[in-house]
Amino acid sequence: MRRAFLLTATALGLVISLVGSTGLFAALTDTARTGTNQVTTPGLASSADLKLAMSEGPEGNKTCGDFSDDLATGLFDFTANQPIDDRAEIVCLKNAGSQSLTSLTMRVDELTDVDIDCTGDEQANGDATCGGDAAGELADVLAVSVAWDACPNQAPSAFSPTQTLLESASTPIALPTLGVDEMVCLLVTVAYPATGAPSEALQRAQSDKVTWRFRFDAGT
């Protein structure tokens, strides 16, 4: 009789323990959840995305043409004549990126300077590379300067220092900052001869030819 009672008590204790472990005697709970939430971001333009366009229209009523990453044509193609030959063209710049451009410069890129012929008294004035497409000296006596304003550029309000073409190949010209979607129009001038160029240098630069591209670098 005693043994049966002990077995019954032991079994009952096991049942109570198992029931207790399932939380039957714990407080009742419930959970409610929303559907799945989602956040996405759209694609952004590159942080720095500089576009160029040629100016179009008559003098006094210039507008900017279609903007692109690079221009297929140059700004200048002429024969520089003495005593003074200045040419100016307008190019438009636009910040198509997603951040302001706080560092914007223009420089001469891919510069070549060759002496295509040996004429006059080049050699007598110290030209040791006269003719034969040897090294030329014209980049030393061509001047480059930039003026700018909001587009369309009718009356520039800021001006860069004047540099020779050769100097502009190594020393960039600082330009204004551009906010997102902002534009600036640059009045680029190439002048022959550069102010202060000595007569001997002009003699050495005769029958020379220079080619180059204007390069614009932008950073945030």
Summary of the structure (lengths in Angstrom):
residues: 220
radius of gyration: 37.6
end to end distance: 93.3
largest distance: 139.7
contacts: 586
relative contact order: 0.21
helix: 16%
strand: 34%
